Amino acid sequence: MVASLRRDAGRHPHDPLLAELVGELSITDEDFRRWWADQNVYRHTHGSKHFHHPVVGPLTLNYESLTLPADPDQRLSVYTAEAGSSSEEALRLLAAWIRRPETSHGQHADHWTPAGPRGAVGHSGRVP
């Protein structure tokens, strides 16, 4: 990520917000300082990244990044988990947490948990 940030900084050397971000990270993060000093510049278009989510733990996701032809400063990145992996299961769990099903009256349930609405009868608790 630092090498990608360095690439963007080279494309926009007079961007005050980018300079402020690099300065703040340089002051507060020893690893960032070291990585920034390496002066690596990359254009990452695909690969895999490792994340640690505070609720579901470690995730390994594959990604593809596309530069938009009309605006080369904009990139679209798509992250996917390997089918059948623990990362896929973790993403399904996270998706279930944000899903708010509609009740039979067309309104959203008030108390939604990964296992379904509180008090739901016959819900297996399985994540779709």
C-alpha positions as CSV (number, residue, x, y, z in Angstrom):
1,M,0.0,0.0,0.0
2,V,2.9,2.4,0.7
3,A,4.3,1.8,-2.7
4,S,0.9,2.6,-4.3
5,L,0.7,5.7,-2.1
6,R,4.2,6.7,-3.3
7,R,3.0,6.2,-6.9
8,D,0.1,8.5,-6.3
9,A,2.3,11.1,-4.5
10,G,4.5,11.2,-7.6
11,R,1.5,11.8,-9.8
12,H,0.3,14.6,-7.6
13,P,3.4,16.2,-6.0
14,H,1.5,19.4,-5.0
15,D,-1.5,17.8,-3.3
16,P,-1.5,19.3,0.2
17,L,-3.8,16.6,1.7
18,L,-1.6,13.8,0.4
19,A,1.5,15.6,1.8
20,E,-0.3,16.0,5.1
21,L,-1.2,12.3,5.2
22,V,2.4,11.2,4.4
23,G,3.7,13.6,7.0
24,E,1.3,12.3,9.7
25,L,2.1,8.7,8.9
26,S,5.8,9.3,8.9
27,I,5.7,10.9,12.3
28,T,3.4,8.3,14.0
29,D,4.4,5.0,12.4
30,E,7.9,3.6,12.3
31,D,7.1,0.9,9.8
32,F,5.6,3.5,7.4
33,R,8.7,5.6,7.7
34,R,10.9,2.7,6.8
35,W,8.6,1.6,3.9
36,W,8.4,5.2,2.6
37,A,12.2,5.5,2.7
38,D,12.5,2.4,0.5
39,Q,11.1,4.5,-2.4
40,N,9.3,1.6,-4.0
41,V,6.6,2.5,-6.6
42,Y,4.1,-0.1,-7.7
43,R,1.0,-0.3,-9.7
44,H,-0.8,-3.3,-8.2
45,T,-3.4,-4.7,-10.5
46,H,-4.0,-8.1,-8.9
47,G,-2.9,-10.3,-6.1
48,S,-3.9,-11.2,-2.6
49,K,-4.0,-9.3,0.7
50,H,-4.2,-10.4,4.3
51,F,-6.4,-8.5,6.7
52,H,-7.3,-8.8,10.4
53,H,-10.9,-7.9,11.1
54,P,-11.7,-7.2,14.8
55,V,-14.8,-9.4,14.7
56,V,-14.1,-12.3,12.3
57,G,-10.3,-12.4,12.6
58,P,-7.9,-13.1,9.7
59,L,-9.0,-12.8,6.1
60,T,-7.1,-13.6,2.9
61,L,-8.7,-11.9,-0.1
62,N,-7.8,-11.9,-3.8
63,Y,-8.1,-8.6,-5.6
64,E,-8.3,-7.2,-9.1
65,S,-7.8,-3.4,-9.6
66,L,-8.9,-1.6,-12.8
67,T,-8.0,1.9,-13.7
68,L,-10.9,3.8,-15.2
69,P,-10.2,5.0,-18.7
70,A,-12.0,8.3,-18.3
71,D,-10.2,9.2,-15.0
72,P,-6.8,7.4,-14.5
73,D,-6.7,8.7,-10.9
74,Q,-9.7,6.5,-10.1
75,R,-9.3,2.7,-9.6
76,L,-12.0,0.1,-9.0
77,S,-10.8,-2.8,-6.8
78,V,-12.8,-6.0,-6.4
79,Y,-11.9,-8.3,-3.5
80,T,-13.0,-12.0,-3.4
81,A,-12.5,-14.9,-1.1
82,E,-11.5,-18.4,-2.2
83,A,-14.6,-20.6,-2.5
84,G,-14.9,-22.8,0.6
85,S,-12.2,-21.0,2.6
86,S,-12.5,-19.7,6.1
87,S,-12.2,-16.2,4.6
88,E,-15.4,-16.8,2.5
89,E,-17.2,-18.0,5.7
90,A,-16.0,-14.9,7.5
91,L,-17.3,-12.6,4.8
92,R,-20.7,-14.3,4.8
93,L,-20.8,-13.8,8.6
94,L,-20.1,-10.1,8.1
95,A,-22.7,-9.8,5.4
96,A,-25.3,-11.4,7.7
97,W,-24.5,-8.8,10.3
98,I,-25.4,-5.9,8.0
99,R,-28.5,-7.5,6.4
100,R,-31.7,-6.2,7.8
101,P,-34.6,-8.3,6.4
102,E,-38.0,-6.8,5.9
103,T,-40.9,-7.9,8.0
104,S,-44.2,-9.0,6.5
105,H,-45.3,-5.4,6.8
106,G,-42.6,-4.0,4.6
107,Q,-40.6,-2.5,7.4
108,H,-37.1,-3.6,8.6
109,A,-36.8,-5.8,11.7
110,D,-35.5,-3.8,14.7
111,H,-33.3,-6.4,16.3
112,W,-31.2,-8.2,13.7
113,T,-28.3,-10.5,14.6
114,P,-26.2,-12.9,12.6
115,A,-28.7,-15.7,13.6
116,G,-31.7,-13.6,12.5
117,P,-34.3,-11.5,14.2
118,R,-34.5,-12.0,18.0
119,G,-37.1,-14.5,18.8
120,A,-37.4,-15.8,15.3
121,V,-38.9,-19.3,15.3
122,G,-37.4,-22.0,13.1
123,H,-34.3,-20.0,12.1
124,S,-31.3,-22.3,11.9
125,G,-28.7,-19.6,12.6
126,R,-26.8,-20.6,9.5
127,V,-25.1,-17.8,7.6
128,P,-26.4,-17.8,3.9
